Amino acid sequence: MTEPTTPYHPGKITWFSYVRAAVFYFHISLATLFFGIWGLIFQLPRGRIGAHRVASVWSGHLLAAARFYLGLRYELRGEMPTGDCLVGAKHQSFFDILILAHHMPQRSFIMKKQIMNVPIMGWFALQAGCIPIDRSRGSEAMKVMLEGVREAQKNGLGQLIIYPEGTRTYPGEKRRYKQGIGVISNATGLPVYPIATNVGVFWSKRGWPIHSGVGVVEFMPPIAPGLPAAELLAELQRRVEAESDKLMAEAGFIAPKG
């Protein structure tokens, strides 16, 4: 990592950075409790519209808090997808979740089934159209997931966000993309929008410490449906990884050799 020279490079970590991050995480807990209760009373009865309203307000508040406490901002590049589609996104941090949750008009996620059992958060996720997956069920999990996607399409799927790596990754870390997004695209005829990011350079999957600066999330042109699942997955991985590497280099990150 080079020394910060522009806002697009992560700021220097000092002892005060840890204090600010601790206060920020405490703020997240309080804000999540507050907006969760507000949403249960005033928004959840409105169904999916209310759930999306809570997601937008909650994520927007936390993004503003990140700027206030941490000096951490973000920049969006490219044309954001609208309408029913699949989104294949690089996942490096809780920060990229907040950004996508705030800006996409009708977002939902493929997420672990266990999250759906979490009080308040799980209820909102279901109402927002998120689709659970139980990875312990192997090939049967794919069948259940496809059924969930087709059912959601009846009422308007929106932008279904899938993290094809399956988990958050450190900058420079490479993981094989999982086949689910290609299978879903083939089964539904939906385009896939690749999304690259470098936010992990500022706020890593470890979550501590957090650098100031400007992270970038970039929306790329869609991959049209019709490709075989394996080819679609290879093209998605090529685009997302190449552009994410460029964005991380812009932030001063130098991947280790070998």
matplotlib code that plots the C-alpha trace (Angstrom):
import matplotlib.pyplot as plt

x = [0.0, 1.4, 1.1, -2.2, -1.8, -5.4, -8.8, -9.0, -6.1, -6.9, -6.0, -3.4, -4.4, -3.7, -4.8, -7.8, -8.9, -9.7, -11.6, -13.7, -14.4, -15.5, -17.9, -19.2, -19.9, -21.8, -23.8, -24.6, -26.1, -28.2, -29.4, -30.3, -32.4, -34.1, -34.9, -35.9, -38.5, -39.6, -40.0, -41.9, -44.5, -44.8, -43.4, -43.6, -47.4, -47.0, -45.3, -42.5, -42.8, -42.3, -39.4, -37.6, -38.3, -36.6, -33.6, -33.1, -33.4, -31.3, -28.5, -28.5, -28.2, -25.2, -23.4, -23.8, -22.5, -19.5, -18.7, -19.2, -17.2, -14.7, -14.2, -15.2, -17.1, -17.9, -18.3, -20.7, -19.6, -21.4, -25.1, -27.1, -29.4, -33.2, -36.0, -35.8, -32.2, -29.4, -26.5, -23.1, -21.2, -17.7, -18.1, -15.3, -17.0, -20.2, -19.6, -20.5, -23.7, -24.8, -24.0, -26.0, -28.9, -29.2, -29.0, -30.7, -34.4, -35.8, -33.0, -33.0, -30.3, -29.5, -28.6, -27.9, -31.0, -29.8, -30.0, -33.8, -34.1, -32.6, -35.3, -36.3, -33.5, -34.9, -38.4, -37.4, -35.3, -38.2, -40.6, -38.0, -37.9, -34.6, -34.2, -32.7, -30.3, -29.3, -25.8, -25.7, -28.4, -26.0, -27.7, -31.2, -30.4, -30.1, -33.6, -35.1, -33.4, -34.6, -38.2, -37.8, -36.6, -39.4, -42.0, -40.5, -40.7, -44.5, -44.6, -41.5, -38.1, -36.3, -32.5, -31.5, -28.0, -25.8, -22.2, -20.8, -17.7, -20.1, -18.4, -16.4, -12.9, -9.7, -8.2, -6.2, -7.8, -9.2, -12.0, -13.7, -17.1, -20.1, -22.3, -25.7, -25.9, -25.3, -27.9, -30.5, -29.8, -30.4, -33.5, -35.1, -33.7, -32.5, -29.4, -26.5, -25.0, -21.4, -20.3, -16.7, -15.4, -12.4, -14.1, -12.2, -9.1, -10.8, -13.0, -11.9, -13.9, -12.2, -14.0, -11.2, -9.6, -11.4, -9.6, -10.8, -11.0, -13.3, -14.2, -15.6, -18.4, -18.6, -21.7, -20.7, -22.8, -24.9, -24.1, -27.1, -28.9, -28.5, -24.9, -24.3, -24.0, -20.3, -19.5, -21.6, -19.8, -16.4, -17.3, -18.7, -15.6, -13.3, -15.0, -15.5, -12.0, -10.3, -12.1, -11.9, -8.1, -8.0, -10.0, -7.9, -4.7, -6.3, -6.6, -2.9, -3.3, -0.5, -1.5, 1.2, 3.0, 2.4]
y = [0.0, 3.4, 6.5, 8.4, 11.1, 11.7, 11.2, 8.0, 6.6, 5.4, 7.7, 7.0, 4.9, 6.4, 5.6, 8.0, 5.9, 3.0, 5.4, 6.7, 3.2, 2.0, 5.0, 4.3, 0.7, 1.7, 4.1, 1.3, -0.7, 2.1, 3.2, -0.4, -0.8, 2.6, 2.1, -1.5, -0.5, 2.5, 0.1, -2.5, 0.0, 2.3, 0.5, -3.3, -3.2, -1.7, -4.9, -4.8, -1.0, -0.4, -2.8, -1.1, 2.3, 1.1, -0.3, 3.0, 5.2, 2.9, 2.4, 6.1, 7.1, 4.7, 6.0, 9.5, 8.3, 6.8, 10.1, 12.0, 9.6, 8.2, 10.6, 7.6, 8.5, 6.7, 7.4, 5.7, 5.1, 3.8, 3.4, 1.8, -1.1, -0.7, -3.1, -6.8, -8.1, -10.0, -8.2, -10.0, -7.9, -8.0, -8.2, -6.9, -5.2, -4.2, -0.9, -2.2, -3.7, -0.4, 1.4, -1.0, -1.2, 2.5, 3.3, 0.5, 1.2, -2.3, -4.2, -7.7, -10.2, -13.9, -14.5, -17.3, -18.9, -18.4, -14.6, -14.9, -16.3, -13.1, -11.1, -7.8, -8.1, -11.4, -10.1, -7.1, -9.2, -11.5, -8.6, -6.9, -10.0, -11.4, -15.1, -17.5, -20.3, -23.2, -24.2, -27.3, -28.9, -28.9, -29.3, -29.2, -25.7, -24.5, -25.9, -24.2, -20.9, -21.1, -21.7, -18.6, -16.5, -17.5, -16.9, -13.4, -12.6, -12.9, -9.7, -8.0, -9.3, -6.0, -6.0, -9.3, -8.9, -12.0, -12.2, -15.0, -15.4, -16.4, -14.3, -11.1, -11.1, -9.2, -6.9, -9.1, -12.3, -14.4, -17.0, -19.2, -17.8, -20.0, -21.2, -20.0, -16.7, -18.3, -21.0, -18.4, -16.2, -19.2, -20.2, -16.8, -15.0, -12.1, -10.0, -9.9, -6.6, -6.8, -4.5, -3.9, -2.2, -1.3, -0.5, -3.3, -1.2, 1.3, -1.0, -4.6, -7.8, -7.9, -4.6, -3.0, -0.5, 1.7, 4.2, 7.6, 8.3, 7.7, 4.1, 3.4, 1.2, 0.8, -0.5, -2.1, -2.8, -5.9, -9.4, -10.3, -13.6, -16.6, -17.6, -21.0, -20.7, -21.6, -19.0, -16.3, -17.0, -16.8, -13.5, -12.1, -13.1, -11.6, -8.3, -7.9, -9.0, -6.9, -3.7, -4.3, -4.7, -1.3, 0.4, -1.0, 0.1, 3.6, 3.5, 2.7, -1.1, -3.3, -6.9, -9.3, -11.2, -14.9]
z = [0.0, -1.0, 1.2, 0.6, -2.1, -3.1, -1.5, -3.6, -1.5, 2.0, 4.8, 7.4, 10.5, 13.9, 17.4, 16.9, 13.9, 16.3, 18.6, 15.7, 14.4, 17.8, 18.1, 14.6, 15.3, 18.5, 16.4, 13.9, 16.7, 18.0, 14.6, 13.6, 16.7, 16.2, 12.5, 13.1, 15.7, 13.5, 10.5, 12.4, 13.6, 10.6, 7.5, 7.8, 7.5, 4.1, 2.9, 0.3, -0.2, 3.5, 3.7, 0.9, 2.5, 5.7, 3.8, 2.0, 5.1, 7.3, 4.7, 3.9, 7.5, 8.0, 4.9, 6.3, 9.7, 8.0, 6.4, 9.7, 12.0, 9.7, 6.8, 4.5, 1.4, -1.9, -5.6, -8.0, -11.6, -14.6, -15.3, -12.5, -13.5, -13.2, -13.7, -13.3, -13.5, -11.8, -10.3, -10.0, -7.5, -6.0, -2.2, 0.0, 2.9, 4.7, 3.0, -0.5, 1.0, 2.3, -0.9, -3.1, -0.5, -0.6, -4.3, -6.1, -6.4, -5.7, -4.4, -2.9, -2.1, -2.2, 1.4, 3.8, 5.2, 8.8, 8.4, 7.8, 11.3, 12.9, 14.5, 12.8, 10.1, 8.8, 8.7, 6.7, 4.4, 3.6, 3.0, 0.7, -1.5, -0.4, -1.3, 1.3, 0.4, 2.5, 1.2, 3.3, 1.0, -2.0, -5.4, -3.8, -2.6, -6.2, -7.0, -4.1, -5.0, -8.6, -7.3, -5.1, -8.0, -10.3, -7.6, -6.9, -10.7, -10.5, -8.5, -10.0, -9.0, -9.1, -8.9, -7.4, -6.0, -5.9, -4.6, -6.8, -4.6, -1.8, 0.9, 1.4, 0.1, 1.0, -1.7, -4.0, -2.9, -5.7, -5.3, -7.8, -8.7, -7.9, -10.7, -9.2, -11.1, -14.4, -13.8, -12.6, -15.7, -18.0, -16.2, -16.1, -19.2, -17.1, -17.9, -15.5, -14.5, -13.3, -10.4, -9.4, -6.3, -4.3, -1.0, 0.8, 0.6, 3.0, 5.0, 4.9, 5.5, 8.9, 9.7, 11.7, 11.4, 8.8, 6.6, 5.5, 1.8, -1.2, -2.2, -5.7, -6.8, -10.6, -12.6, -15.9, -19.0, -18.7, -20.0, -22.2, -21.4, -23.7, -22.9, -21.5, -17.7, -17.6, -20.3, -18.6, -15.3, -16.9, -18.6, -15.3, -13.4, -16.1, -16.1, -12.3, -11.3, -14.0, -13.2, -9.4, -9.8, -11.7, -9.0, -6.2, -8.1, -8.3, -4.5, -4.3, -3.6, -5.0, -5.1, -3.7, -6.4, -6.6]

ax = plt.figure().add_subplot(projection="3d")
ax.plot(x, y, z, "-o")
ax.set_aspect("equal")
plt.show()
